[in-house]
Amino acid sequence: MQACSMAIDANLLPDLWPKAYKTAIYLGNITLKKSLSWKTLYEVVTSKKPMLAYLYPFGCKAYALNHDIPKRKKL
């Protein structure tokens, strides 16, 4: 259900549904659970808190960085 909502909200193409399901499962593993005394599954297994600083909204725009393009020279 969560994966379908994420895919619809992000306007994903139909052939990208596996990405939405994998993302939903990943987010489920790093989300706090009441049954685990408000710990994440990752925290229960590894005894470390997950780092969440790298997360971005699902479906946000991304751009590829090409290091092979030469820089412009200043005049």
C-alpha positions in Angstrom: 0.0 0.0 0.0 2.8 2.4 0.9 4.7 1.6 -2.3 1.6 2.3 -4.4 1.1 5.6 -2.8 4.7 6.6 -3.2 4.7 5.7 -6.9 1.4 7.5 -7.6 2.6 10.6 -5.7 5.9 10.7 -7.5 4.3 10.2 -11.0 6.6 7.2 -11.7 6.4 5.3 -14.9 4.7 1.9 -14.5 8.0 0.0 -15.2 9.6 1.6 -12.2 7.3 0.0 -9.6 10.1 -2.3 -8.2 12.0 0.8 -7.1 9.0 2.0 -5.1 8.6 -1.3 -3.4 12.3 -1.5 -2.5 12.2 2.0 -1.1 9.1 1.3 0.9 10.7 -1.8 2.5 13.9 0.1 3.2 12.0 2.9 4.9 10.1 0.3 6.9 13.3 -1.0 8.2 14.6 2.3 9.5 11.3 3.5 10.9 10.6 3.4 14.7 8.4 0.6 15.8 6.3 0.7 19.0 6.5 -3.1 19.4 10.3 -2.8 19.6 10.3 -0.2 22.4 10.5 2.6 19.8 13.6 1.3 18.1 14.2 0.5 14.5 14.8 -2.9 13.1 18.3 -1.8 12.0 19.0 -0.6 15.6 17.8 -4.0 17.1 20.1 -6.0 14.8 23.2 -3.8 14.8 22.9 -1.9 18.1 23.6 1.3 16.1 21.2 4.1 15.2 20.6 4.5 11.4 22.0 7.6 9.7 19.1 9.4 8.0 20.9 12.5 6.7 21.1 11.2 3.1 17.4 10.7 2.6 15.5 12.8 0.1 11.8 12.9 -0.8 10.9 10.0 -3.1 10.5 11.2 -6.7 12.5 14.4 -6.4 14.5 15.6 -9.4 18.1 14.4 -9.6 20.9 15.4 -12.1 23.8 13.3 -13.2 27.3 14.8 -12.6 29.7 14.3 -15.5 33.4 14.9 -14.4 34.6 14.5 -18.0 33.3 17.9 -19.2 36.2 20.4 -19.2 35.8 23.5 -17.0 35.5 26.9 -18.7 38.5 29.1 -18.7 38.1 32.6 -17.2 38.6 35.5 -19.5 
